[in-house]
């Protein structure tokens, strides 16, 4: 069996991840992954099942009103859940079924812990707010995971339409003619472009060039207000932290780890605050997707585009 190093494990980390994972989970999870990889034959699917078992134990503790043990078990469950992907990438033992198991196991853990937390606190206090809290956490988490693949599908369709539209424009623009394309969507941003053809005869060695306007005119220098967000973004990127600081992982951590450790008084306020921030983030992502999809319509048919005579 090959002996892995900590650098090998670090190489399996995601290029960008949530700040909760980067700073509060990975430092321990990577070292545990190293021990598991070098001294056991546990498979990624085995770790996923173990993570689900820990999640169920956390839900049972929440249902029994034991907030601190439930929070610690949820944290351990999430840490083991982070380890299975690292083991899969480290040893090359990941499977398609493992992806499904990991996805479904996460949803089961969250729904069961939400139900356990709500029922346990309702049994102690008789306050209906905890029932609404559990339902809201489960619905918001399920909506986020149902919405994410659909948004990814929309982006892929728009990118395909963009490529088809550019191919159609390339096929009808004559040499020496400069014609503005409607828009090009690059990395989620709208950038106007010009399609510039060489004046010489078109040959396979002289393809059409796409020249962004930014390269044709100097960019105005921004002030400190424009530079600070970029510096902050670069700082986050250096530490592998995603630019959106509230995601499902931070939401789960606030509801099932931080709030129970603080105490019953923090359950509803922290859950409502983190849920509101997560919902705002989802609305913002949907708005960006809407802008992204409006810019590039369906790819035009080449025969319907007027041709320019040479």
KAHU-V129867 format. One record per helix or strand of 2 or more residues. SS is the DSSP state (H for helix, E for strand). FROM is the first residue (numbers start at 1). TO is the last residue. If there is no record, write none. Layout:
BEGIN
SS:FROM:TO / SS:FROM:TO
END
This chain:
BEGIN
H:6:10 / H:19:24 / H:26:39 / H:44:63 / H:67:91 / H:96:125 / H:129:172 / E:178:180 / E:184:186 / E:189:191 / E:193:196 / E:209:212 / H:213:215 / H:224:238 / H:248:262 / H:264:295 / H:302:304
END
